[in-house]
Amino acid sequence: MSFKDTFTKDDQKEGLLGYDDTAFYYFFSSVLVTVAVPWTCSVIYNFLFPGQAQVEKDFPTKSKSGSRYHYCQSSQMVDKIEKARQHAKRISAGSSLTMGIKVLLLAGIWLTIYLIHLHIGDAKEIKRFDPFEILEVSPGSSATEVKKAYRQLSLKYHPDKNPDDPLAASRFMQITKAHNALTDETAKANYEKYGNPDGPQTSKVGIGLPRFLLEKENHLMILCLFFFLLLFVVPMAFICYYQRTKNYAANGVMIETLQFMGYYINEATRLKNCPELLAASAESRGMSLRPSDNAEMKSLGSQVVEHKKRQFSAPIIIKNNFLLLGHMQRLHHLMSEDLRADLDEMLRHSQKITQAMIEIACMREWFFTAQAMIEFRRSLIQALDVKSSQLLQIPHFNEEILKHCLKGKNATSTLLDYLQKDRDQRKGLTTMTPDQVADVEAFTAHVSNMELEAKTEVEDENEIVVGDIATVTCQLTRKNLQEGEAMGPVHAPFFPEPKFEEWWIFLVEGAPNTRIMGFERIRDTDRVVEAKLRFQVSRPGKHSLTVHALCDSYVGIDQKVDLNFVVKTEEEVKREIFVHPEDEDLDLQPTLFQQFMGELGGDDESEEEEDDDKKSKNKVEKLSDGKQQKAESDNEDDKKERAEECVSVCEFCVNPEI
């Protein structure tokens, strides 16, 4: 019989009773199960459907608002999604070593959980004091049966009869306590109330940590381990994280790139300047040069058309600039696999960098510069050169088809014009195969047919007055979508990543200033989107503003609305200020400061009143004292006069001759 089966008070053993390893096993196994279950599900899912998680991340089915994404059904985009799926599968299959390591780790975790479960199953819990179990009687036994069992067991386990059994004494003590708990009234009351015939006992709560942490011989090792973790591992992890992230801003762009763009972008920067700026960014300059690049770049360099004189002469910048120009001029067939990989890497960086370029122009209120940055962004997405036709965004369109579209009846030169025409009026389809025509139809059905509405107002007012904060409410409606649909990734077969369209809303002053008064970036892909731009009205009279809605993914579908309104002066418009009765009542109530000052004033007044009362009381007391003294003096005079009269009378009585 162990100590856990006895109820004696041994301080040395009782101190370890609260630190049972079983609690730690329960806690540790719970943590392992929490980690192992979702990890196992993820590994099984990736094994059964390799690459599916990455595909669902890049090409989701529903938006954040729950709308169903509308995907372009052209053969080029379908092939792009299929290639992305196959690429994800190859990456998943190529990482068999990683998968094997994950499986081994999971097997080790589950084996540990199983061994802990076996250990917990064999562990004995601390025995609860049960007098019926100790006396070996049923819970409903009578007092006679309890006494009978006590006599039998006490005779059996009495220490005098078992001198060679060291556990007989503890067993006899248990039997005695059990008998008292069921027969003695005080012990029975203690047992019913506290669960022990001796009354309330000291309870100790253990911590879910292994017992070896409390052993003295392990203290030095534990101290060294904590010293290593807290003073070396944690600081080194922070230092490594800081060294990796200190060169990047909050938007994910390198700080050196932001400084470079802020210096070189000016009000005269246009689309032709942007490829070289992107090629000279810190992200692009960080790419490596290979010895084979010179030979591979010759064929591309001979075909690329440069639109401006070179500003930078570093070899890596020249290479990157040629790759970007080759992409915009659709010379991908002249690029090797290595050059195409370098181009794709730059295009992936371009999203964050061009975003920063647009924001720099917006913060400096340069509308035409911001417009040029957006044009460069969508030129990279659609692979269009500076002077390329907008119609080249349509699948299977080339220079010969463009010449046909620009001539004759129903000629068109812009993408928006082409989208608004009926199917029978669209040119360039006669020489195409049915599959190619289907791709064109899928493209025209997918491109956003955006409608822009805007109005200027001052909230809760009928007139606009100088000094007001005016609000321009812009509503964008994608007329080609149904209710519950959202716009999926744009048609961009030359861009390496899926791209969801964004719209930039600009509120611009009329000519000649063209200053940006407000801007908003819209990333929502739902059917109806709303944005609000606010500005302060500074002068009276007529105002002419323009709202521009620029798409960052397609060329030629931008929208704009002119706003004309009249601003009046404060003298021309008399506004009645409505004050709610409850607010008026609040104005009548004293403020906290007034209440505080009032209490202080009340104290001063009360003190003054007390002083006045004291003074008046003193005066009254003085007057009463004077009157009393005067009355006493008058009484004394009367007494003297009466005494004199009495004396004279007495003398008359004594001497009758008088």
Residue pairs with C-beta under 8 A, 6 or more apart in sequence:
1 167
1 170
1 171
3 10
3 13
3 17
4 17
4 124
4 126
4 127
5 127
5 170
6 170
6 173
6 174
7 129
7 173
7 174
7 177
7 196
8 170
8 173
14 204
16 211
16 214
17 126
17 204
18 204
18 205
18 206
19 206
19 207
19 209
19 211
19 214
20 126
20 206
20 211
21 210
21 211
22 120
22 123
22 125
23 206
23 207
23 208
24 208
24 209
24 210
24 211
25 116
25 119
25 120
25 123
26 120
26 208
27 208
28 116
28 208
29 113
29 116
29 117
29 120
32 109
32 112
32 113
32 116
33 113
35 109
36 106
36 109
36 110
36 113
39 102
39 106
40 106
40 110
43 99
43 102
43 103
43 106
45 52
45 53
46 52
46 53
46 92
46 99
47 99
50 88
50 89
50 92
50 93
51 85
51 86
51 87
51 88
51 89
51 90
51 91
51 92
52 85
52 88
54 84
54 88
54 91
55 81
55 84
55 85
55 88
58 84
58 497
58 498
59 71
59 81
59 84
59 488
59 489
59 498
60 69
61 68
61 69
62 68
62 69
62 486
63 69
63 486
63 525
63 526
65 486
65 524
65 526
67 484
67 485
67 486
67 525
67 526
67 527
68 484
68 485
68 486
69 485
69 486
69 487
69 488
69 489
69 525
70 446
70 481
70 485
70 486
70 487
70 488
71 77
71 81
71 446
71 488
71 489
72 442
72 443
72 446
72 488
72 489
72 490
72 491
73 442
73 445
73 446
74 395
74 438
74 439
74 442
74 443
74 446
74 491
75 395
75 435
75 438
75 439
76 395
76 439
76 491
76 493
77 442
77 489
77 491
77 493
80 493
84 498
92 99
128 195
129 177
129 181
129 191
129 195
129 196
129 197
131 177
131 178
131 179
131 181
131 182
131 191
131 197
132 138
132 139
132 141
132 178
132 182
134 174
134 175
134 177
134 178
135 146
135 149
135 150
135 153
135 175
135 178
135 179
135 182
136 149
136 153
137 145
137 146
137 149
141 149
143 182
143 183
146 179
146 182
146 183
147 179
147 183
150 175
150 178
150 179
153 175
154 172
154 175
154 176
154 179
155 161
157 168
157 171
157 172
157 175
158 168
158 172
159 168
159 169
159 172
161 168
162 168
177 187
177 197
177 198
178 197
180 187
180 188
180 197
181 187
181 188
181 190
181 191
181 197
182 188
184 197
187 197
187 198
188 197
190 196
190 197
190 198
190 199
191 197
194 200
194 201
212 218
213 222
247 254
247 255
247 256
247 282
248 254
248 255
249 255
249 258
251 352
251 355
251 356
252 352
253 283
253 352
253 353
253 355
253 356
254 281
254 282
254 283
256 282
257 281
257 282
257 283
257 353
257 356
258 356
258 360
260 277
260 280
260 281
260 282
261 277
261 281
261 353
261 356
261 357
261 360
262 360
264 277
265 277
265 357
265 360
265 361
265 369
266 369
267 364
267 366
267 368
267 369
268 369
269 277
269 361
269 369
269 372
269 373
270 368
270 369
270 372
271 372
271 375
271 376
271 379
271 386
272 307
272 308
272 386
273 308
273 311
274 354
274 357
274 372
274 373
274 376
275 321
275 324
275 325
275 328
275 376
276 308
276 310
276 311
276 312
276 317
276 321
277 357
278 284
278 320
278 324
278 346
278 350
278 353
278 354
278 376
279 312
279 317
279 318
279 319
279 320
279 321
279 323
279 324
279 346
280 312
280 314
280 317
280 320
281 349
281 353
283 346
283 349
283 353
284 316
284 317
284 320
284 346
284 349
285 314
285 316
285 317
285 320
287 316
287 320
287 342
287 345
287 346
289 315
289 316
289 319
290 338
292 338
293 319
293 338
293 339
296 335
296 336
296 338
296 339
297 319
297 322
297 339
299 334
300 322
300 323
300 326
300 331
300 334
300 335
300 339
301 322
303 326
303 329
303 331
303 334
304 322
304 325
304 326
304 329
304 331
305 325
305 329
305 385
306 325
307 386
310 318
310 321
312 318
319 342
320 342
320 346
323 335
323 339
323 342
323 343
323 346
324 343
324 346
324 380
325 385
326 332
326 334
326 335
326 343
327 343
327 347
327 380
327 383
327 494
328 379
328 380
328 383
328 384
328 385
328 386
328 388
329 385
329 388
330 383
330 494
332 340
332 494
335 343
344 496
347 380
347 495
347 496
347 497
348 496
348 497
350 377
350 380
351 377
351 497
351 499
354 373
354 376
354 377
354 380
355 377
357 373
357 376
358 370
358 373
358 374
358 377
358 504
361 369
361 370
361 372
361 373
362 370
362 506
362 516
362 519
365 515
365 516
365 517
366 516
367 506
367 508
367 514
367 515
367 516
367 548
368 514
370 504
370 506
370 516
370 519
371 548
371 550
374 504
374 550
374 552
375 555
377 552
378 384
378 551
378 552
378 553
378 554
378 555
379 385
379 386
379 388
379 555
380 495
381 490
381 492
381 495
381 499
381 552
381 553
382 392
382 393
382 492
382 494
382 495
382 553
382 554
382 555
383 494
383 495
384 390
384 392
384 393
384 555
389 402
389 413
390 413
390 414
390 415
390 555
390 556
391 397
391 401
391 402
391 405
391 412
391 413
391 414
391 415
391 418
391 428
392 398
392 402
393 415
393 443
393 491
393 554
393 555
393 556
394 415
394 418
394 428
394 440
394 443
394 444
395 436
395 439
395 440
395 442
395 443
395 491
395 493
396 432
396 436
396 439
396 440
397 428
401 428
401 431
402 428
404 427
404 428
405 411
405 412
405 413
405 418
405 427
405 428
406 412
406 413
408 427
410 421
410 425
410 426
410 427
411 427
412 418
412 421
412 427
414 556
415 447
415 554
415 555
415 556
415 557
416 556
416 557
418 426
418 444
419 444
419 447
419 449
419 557
423 441
426 440
426 444
429 437
429 440
432 440
443 491
445 480
446 480
446 488
446 491
447 480
447 491
447 554
447 557
448 478
448 480
448 487
448 501
448 551
448 554
448 557
449 478
449 479
449 480
450 476
450 477
450 478
450 479
450 503
450 549
450 551
450 557
450 559
451 476
451 477
451 479
451 559
452 474
452 475
452 476
452 547
452 549
452 559
452 560
452 561
453 474
453 475
453 477
453 561
454 472
454 473
454 474
454 475
454 547
454 561
454 563
455 472
455 473
455 563
456 464
456 470
456 471
456 472
456 545
456 563
456 565
457 464
457 470
457 471
457 473
458 464
458 465
458 468
458 469
458 470
458 471
459 471
461 468
461 575
463 568
463 573
464 470
464 537
464 565
464 566
464 567
464 568
465 537
465 567
465 568
465 569
465 570
465 572
465 573
465 575
466 537
466 538
466 539
466 540
466 567
466 568
466 569
466 570
467 536
467 537
467 538
467 570
468 536
468 537
469 534
469 535
469 536
469 537
470 534
470 535
470 536
470 537
471 532
471 533
471 534
472 507
472 518
472 532
472 533
472 534
472 535
472 545
472 547
472 563
473 530
473 531
473 532
474 505
474 520
474 530
474 531
474 532
474 533
474 547
474 549
475 528
475 529
475 530
476 503
476 522
476 528
476 529
476 530
476 531
476 549
477 527
477 528
477 529
478 487
478 527
478 528
481 487
481 527
482 527
483 527
485 527
486 525
486 526
486 527
487 500
487 501
487 525
488 500
488 525
489 498
489 499
489 500
490 499
490 500
490 501
490 553
490 554
492 499
492 553
499 553
500 523
500 525
500 553
501 525
501 551
501 552
501 553
501 554
502 521
502 522
502 523
502 551
502 552
502 553
503 521
503 522
503 529
503 549
503 550
503 551
503 552
504 519
504 520
504 521
504 522
504 548
504 549
504 550
504 552
505 519
505 520
505 521
505 522
505 531
505 533
505 547
505 548
505 549
506 516
506 518
506 519
506 547
506 548
506 550
507 516
507 517
507 518
507 519
507 533
507 535
507 545
507 546
507 547
508 514
508 515
508 516
508 517
508 545
508 546
508 547
508 548
509 515
509 517
509 545
509 546
510 544
510 545
510 546
517 533
517 535
517 545
518 533
518 534
518 535
519 533
520 531
520 532
520 533
522 529
522 531
533 547
537 543
537 567
539 567
540 567
540 568
540 569
541 566
541 567
542 564
542 565
542 566
542 567
543 563
543 564
543 565
543 566
543 567
544 562
544 563
544 564
545 562
545 563
546 560
546 561
546 562
546 563
547 560
547 561
547 562
547 563
548 558
548 559
548 560
549 558
549 559
549 560
550 558
551 557
551 558
590 598
651 658
652 658
